[in-house]
Amino acid sequence: MFQQMQYFISIVKNHSFTKAAVECHVSQSAISQQVKELENYLGVELLERKGRSFEVTEAGQYFFTHSQDILESVNQLIDNTVKVVKNKKVELRVGYLQNFGTAEFLKTVSQFSNEYPQVKITITSGDHEKLYDLLKNGQIDMNFSDQRRALSNEYVNEFLTDSNFVLAISRSNFPNIENRLDIAELADIPCILITDDDRRESDESYYRDILGVKSEFVVSKSYDEAQILVASNQGYLIVNDRIKEQLNSEIVKTVRLVNSGQQMIQKYYAYWKNDNSGYYIESFAELLKNNFHK
């Protein structure tokens, strides 16, 4: 019946048996016979023949409208069924940016697990560079991380959210600052960098080339240690609106970070390789995107 429905839809759209036959790659007599069989099966007249022309009956108009919706659903069902087989994975490996905050991500993992219980999710936490290397080398399927380099056409880059950059500064060292500081005003004050020996070079490059930091760097191993350095007037710390909630507001003060008067923003994406695009990867990314946009 689905094929007969398609023939009928084509006839009504083209208002011609001849054009519909060409569109459907069948003979005119065959398509005419199929519509007659459809009418016999339904027990109603869909087309009122008038010589070489016809008019669509009221029943025919109803069938035409709703059969299109049905065929669209059938086609979607077929596509999704094929995708499940073609892109079947027993494991979905997802990279997660550490220190980001887990609300949206955890909700996505829970929703995905409920919808696709046959798929095992493996989560790897790390900083931007670690996750980038894992994705590049095929060790994870999808990466949720911040943007630190130009978006590449080799990857699907699904924007998720953004967050304003802020400064964590000493209350005593900046008593007159109300709500913002320009990056240019901090050149003579050390920038506290939370990193380790393996990541220091890449982190310093990001802070200099992308964020425009001109200061010398002071390295810290943790946010607690960084806050102590801030409180003791040994430098400033760059974080964003999400991470600042982890700081002790009684010890440090946070203000907006601007560059030439413009608020500096950190963007977050879901990334995966174009040649590894698959049903489960895209489904997880769509759930993640929806949770950020609620």
Residue, then its C-alpha position, 0 to 999 in steps of 0.5 A: m500500500f505504501q507504494q500505491m500511496q506514493y503513486f497517488i500523492s504524485i498524481v495529485k501533486n502533478h495533477s496528471f497521470t502522465k507526469a506522475a508516471v514519469e516521476c515514479h518511473v512506471s508506465q501510465s497504465a501501471i500507475s492508473q491500475q495501482v490507483k484503482e486497486l487502492e480505491n478498491y481496497l479502501g472502498v472509496e473513490l479518491l479521484e473523480r474521472k472526467g474524460r482525460s482529466f480528474e478531480v480529487t474527491e473529498a475523501g481523496q483530499y483527506f487521504f492525500t493530506h494524511s498519507q504524506d505524513i504517514l510516508e514521511s514517518v515511514n521513511q524516517l523509520i527506515d532511515n533510523t533502522v538502517k542507521v542503527v545497523k550501519n553505525k552500531k556501537v557497543e560503546l560510545r566514548v565521550g571526552y568531558l572537560q574537567n572542572f566545567g560543572t556536571a549538571e547538563f552533562l550528567k543529565t545527558v548521560s542519564q537520558f542517553s542511557n535510558e534511551y539506548p541501554q544497549v550502548k555502554i558509555t565510557i567517559t574520559s575527563g581531561d583538559h582541552e589538549k588531552l581531549y583534543d589529542l584523544l579525539k584526533n587519535g581516535q581514542i574517543d568518539m566525541n569531545f565536549s570541550d572549550q574552543r581554543r583553536a580555529l574550528s576545523n572542517e575535519y570535525v563536526n563542531e556543534f556549539l553548546t554554550d558560552s560563558n563570560f570570562v572573569l578575573a579572580i583578584s585580591r580584594s585588598n589589591f584592587p579596592n576601587i575596582e567595581n565590576r570589570l578590568d581590561i586585560a591590558e591593565l594587568a600587564d605588570i601583575p602575574c597571571i596565575l596558571i593552573t596547570d602541570d609540566d605537560r600542559r604548561e607550554s600549550d596553556e601559556s600559548y593559549y593565554r598569550d595568543i588567544l586571551g592576550v595575556k602580557s603578564e608573567f606566569v605563576v604556576s599553581k597545581s589547584y584552585d585552592e592553591a591559586q586562591i591562596l596566591v590571589a589572596s596574598n596578592q601574588g597574581y590574578l586568576i582567569v576563570n569563567d562564570r561557571i567555574k567562579e562558583q567554585l571560588n571562595s567569595e570571602i577570599v577573592k573578588t571576581v570582576r568581568l574580564v574585557n579586552s578593549g572594552q569588550q566582554m571576553i567570552q569562552k565558547y564550548y562545543a561538542y566535536w567529533k570527526n566527520d568520518n566517524s559521524g554516527y547515529y549514537i554520537e549525533s543522538f548524544a550530541e543532540l541531547l547535550k545541546n538540548n540540555f544546554h538550551k533549556 
